[in-house]
Amino acid sequence: MPTYSYNLQFAEFDPRQVDDRGVASAREILEAFDAFDWAGQIVAANRLQKVSPTFSVLDIEEDRLFWVSGCGEPDDMFFVNDYSYRGEVRRLFGLLSSRGRISAPTRELSLAEARRAVEIFATGGHESLLRLLSSQ
């Protein structure tokens, strides 16, 4: 069974500062996402101009990382995100390939989509997450 950990970054933090919450189950990760004060943190981020509130989840065994950062206004928030994982990287016009870090193409997400993406990630749904992040 995969092992996941997660961390939070609050609006008042310095850019390299995170609150590491450690190893957790998918259920615990989703509960933490739901408990995160996105609206309050977005207000604070807009006022402080330090960092955007960010929720990150790491799949320790597979070396996969997914994070979402809240932006906008509390009543019109959206989420930027990144999904990176190890995979086959092609170089030199596709003639050479090697294992490396891949950052999946993404788009802005709504709060519901961000939650769904965290849920998919924390339950191991690699292909489903790629589909969600690339869909319009």
N, C-alpha and C positions, 0 to 999 in steps of 0.2 A: 504494500500500500504506500503511495507517495506521501512524503512528508512536506508540509507547507508551513511557512512562517509568514508573519506580516509585520509591517511597521507603519507608523503614521508620521506625517509632518504637519505641524500646526502653523498657522499664519504668523505667529510671533517667533518662530524658530529662525535661526540663522540657516543659510542655504544648505550647509552640510550636516545639520543637526536632525536626527530622527528619533522617534520613540519606538524602540524595537520591542514588540509585544511577544516575540518568540513563536515557538511551534504551536499550531492550533489546528483543529479540525475544520472542515468546510463549513459546518454549521456555526462554529465559533467565529470564523472569519466573516460570514454573512451577518451575524448578529453585531459584530463590531462595526461593519460598514453601515448597517442600519442605525446604530447608536451614534455614529459620528455626526456632529453638529455642522452639516455642510453649509446651511444658510448663515449661521453665526460666524463660521470660519471664513466664508467668502466676504462677509462684511468686514471682518478684521483684516483680511488680506488686502482688500481695496483701500483701507485706511492706512495700514502699516507699510504697504509696498515692499515687503520682504520676500515672502514665498507664498505660493498658492497652496492651499490645503491639499495634501496628497495621501492616498491610501495605496500601499504597495504590497503585493503578495509574491512570494518566492517559492517555487517548486525546487526544493533542495536537491533531490536526486537527479532530476532532469535538467537542472541549471536553466530554468525558465523564469522570467520575471514579467509581471504585469502590474502597471500602476495607472491610476487615474488621478487627475488634479482638477479640482473645482474652480471654475472661472465665471465671470459675468456678474450678475446681480442675484440676490437671494430669490427673487420671484421669476428670474429668467436665467437660471444657471445652466451651464454646459460643462462638459468634461473633455479635456485633452488627455491623451493616454499614450502609452507605449507598451508593446508586447515584444519581448526579445527572447530568443531561444537558440539552441545549438542546432545547426543543420548544415546541409551541403551548400557551400558558397562557390559560385562559378566566377572565374576570372579569365582574363585574356580572351574576350569574345566567346566565352563558354567552352574554350578548349581545355582549360584546367579547372579542377575543382578540389576543394578540401573542406574539412569540417571547420566551421567558424560560427560567429555570432550573427544572427539574422534579426533585424528589426522589421516586424510585419508592417505593411501599409495600414494606416488607421485613419479614422475620421473623428470629428467631434461627436460626443455621445450625450444623450439626455441622462438625467438621474436614473431613470428606470433601465436604460441600456447599460449604464455604467455598473449598476447592481447586477444585472444579468451577466455582464462580461466577467465580473469578479466571481460570480457563482459558477460559470462555465469553467473558468480557469481553475478554481479550487476543487473542481470535480474531475479534472483531467481532460476536458474536452478541447483538445488542441484544434482540430479541424473545425469544430463548431465555433470556436472563438475567432478563428481566421475569417469564417463566413460572416459573423456578426460585425467584425471590425471593418470589413470591406464593403458591406452592403450599404445601399443608399436608401 
